[in-house]
């Protein structure tokens, strides 16, 4: 029996329609850049990322098919973010030496978890590594950058999970997949409750309420850079909590 072939023919937009979409959704590019840049080293130029994201938006306007059942915003979001992440991978914003220090941080974190029976504090990590708290905070930020760029590692990466949930599946979700996802969401929610209060508040405001780091800083009465530090540490803690070798499993 010959395989079925799709008879759907892509409906191309007119040039004026494409131009209007690009103009209307440029703020979406800025939104995506703002959220990604919050987890990147300070030397990364946000304006360059905006230009790269704008190219992704342009490609989205050319490839969008309104008859596919996906909104343009969802389609454009995926291409904009993908373009920016591809550029960051090309730039290799996390050097090999930093990745090696991250592996040392991970080993130290696991060891201290076993010894203390809880996640170690930043000061405890710094003392064990023979470095400063500021240096550990920078490693948290680097770990967050690596997580953002590692889109395949969605199990321990809240940023990636957000992308996955933005793209609707064309078919009905398999009941087993739905059950696994529900269990993962419930597990992450329980681990969020185990976070220290500042980390828990930042994670809730950033992901559930959709606030920017600057806005969270205004609510908490701290600087945007301080919120970024708390956010990075929270993501690192959640990532490690989801690793069974650190001894957290899913304890109540």
Secondary structure, 3 states (H helix, E strand, C coil): CCCCCCCCCCCCCCHHHHHHHHHHCHHHHHHHHHHHHCCCCCCCCHHHHHHHHHHHHHHHHHHCCHHHCCCHHHHHHHHHHHHHHHHHHHHCCCCHHHHHHHHHHHHHHHHHHHHHCCCCCHHHHHHHHCCCHHHHHHHHHHHHHHHHHCCCCHHHCHHHHHHHHHCCCCCCCCHHHHHHHHHHHHHHHHHHHHCCHHHHHHHHHHHHCCCCHHHHHHHHCCCHHHHHHHHHHHHHHHHHHCCHHHCCCCCC
